[in-house]
């Protein structure tokens, strides 16, 4: 498990043996089952998540209906708003698949930052990258039709189409499962 994280971090910084051991000693690797709820609406939480293996999603429940806002798979992180704002969560986070996650709280981060300052710089870089990615995804979503959103998903996140139930994909795209079925049929017909 640790090696997946170390390989990911190696894209940004070199870690020595002491730094790697400090991460391992934090005991931040957790296993969850498909369907486990990591965060519920109204919860207060100080935990952030980094996906080592599996898939998690964030979603709202509006008028009894789930509205998926994002999926997170290997080497992606989620810092719930409630961790930053210290207010109750407005949404849910759950496991779409069995998952191995890094679960860290602010206290752990402060400890590791004090011991190894370069981790704070790394977190800033990762936060900036995540901000740009989220803004790009949001802009694309707002300016695309549902069919273009699905095609974008096919091109950029094809793994999700195999890993995630279709009703969650439809919710993420902002359409009904029936509309998604029609879009998929149209795309298949156009390829034939």
N, C-alpha and C positions, 0 to 999 in steps of 0.2 A: 504494500500500500504506500509506504513512504516513498519508494522510488518513483512512483507516478508524480508525486508532488515535487520531488527533487528535480526530476527531468523538466517539469513545467517551469520551476523557478530558474533553472539553468539557462533558460532563454533570456533572462534578465540580469541575473547576478550569479557569481560563483560562490558556492557555500563550502566552508571548510568543515572538518569533522566535528568540531565543537558546535558549530551552528546547526548542523544536521541533528546532532544529539539533543540540543536544546529544544528543537521542534518535536522530536520523538518524545522527549520527557514531558511535554505539555499534555500528552494523552488526549489528543484532539480528534483521533480517528474513530468514527462511530458507524455502526451498521444499522440499516433500517430495512423494513419490509415494504413491499408494494402496498400502497394504501395508507401507510403511516402518515399521520398529520404531524408536521413539524411545528406549525404555527397556526393558530386559529384567530379569526377576527375577534378583536377585543383583548387579546393577550398582550401582556407586556413582555418583551424579550430583549435580551442583550446579546443574542447570538447571531452570527453570520455563518454562511455555509459555502463550502467549496466542494464541488462534485469530483470525487476521484473515480467513481464508477456508478452508472445508473442515470436516472432522469428524475428531476423534481420539477414541480410547476407552481406558479403563483396564480391565484384566482380569487375573484370576488363571488359572493352569492348575492344576487340582486333579484328580488321578487321570487325567491326560491330557485333561481336558475344560476348555474355556474357560468362565470365569464372568465375564461382563461386569459391571462395577460402575458405570460412568458413561460418558456421551458428552459431548463438549465441542464446541460449534460456535461460529460467529462471535460475537465479543465475550465469550467465556468463557475463564477461565484455569484452569490446573492447576499446582499446586505439589506435586510428588510428595513423599511422606513422607520419602524418603531425602534430599531437599534439606535438610529441617529437622533430621532426626535424625542425619544423617551415617552412617547404617547402610545396608547393602545393601537395594536395592529388593525388596519382597515381591511385586511385580506387574509387569505389562508395560504399556506405552503404545504404541499403534500408530495409523497413519493409516487411517481408514475410506475416505477420499477423498483425492485430491490436496489438499494443504494449503499455505497460507502461514501461517507462525507467527512470533511473536516468541519468540525463545529467549534468555533472559537468565540470568546466573548471579549469585551473591551479590556478587562483586567489582564487576560492572557496577552493581548496585543501590547498593552503598556509594558508588561514584563519583558516581552521579547524585544520591544523597541529600546528599552533602557539597556538591555544586555547587548544588543546588536543593532546600532543605529541605522545600518544600511537597510534593514527591513522596513523602516518607516519610509525611506525613499522609494523602495520597491512598491509599497502599498500606494504611494502617491501616483507612481507611474501606472500601476494597474487600475487605479480609480479613474485616471484620465482616459485610459484606453476604453474602459467600460462606459464612461460618459459619452465618448464619441460614438461607440457602437450603438448605445441605446438611442441617442439622438438620430443617428442615421436610420435605424430600424423604425423609429417613431415617424420620421419624415416620410419614409417609403410607405409605411402603412397608411398614413393620412392622405397620401396623394395617389394611391393605387386602388383599382377596382378589386373586388373579392377574387376575381379570376387571376389578376396580376399578382395579388398577394399569394395565392396558392402556387402560381408558377415560380415566384421568388422563393417560396419555401422549398419547392422541388429542387431548385438549383442550388440553394445555399444551405439547406438543412434537410437533405433527403433522408437521413437516418430517422428523423422524427416521424416521417410517414410510415415507417415500419415499426416504430417503438411505442407510439402514442395512439390511444383509441381515437377513432375517427370523430366521435362527438366532441372530444377535447380539441382536436385540430380545427373543427368547424367553429367552436367557441372562440378559439384563438384568432381565427380569421374574421370573426364578427358576423358569422352567417349561421344558418341552421344546418343540421346534418343533411337534410334533403337538398339544400342548395349546393352543398359540397359535393354530393353525389352527382348532381347535374353538371357541375363544373368539371369534375373528373371525367364524366362521359364525353363532354364536348372536347376536352383536350385529347382523349383517346381517339375520337372520331377524326380530329384534325391531323393526328399523326398517321392515320391509316391511309 
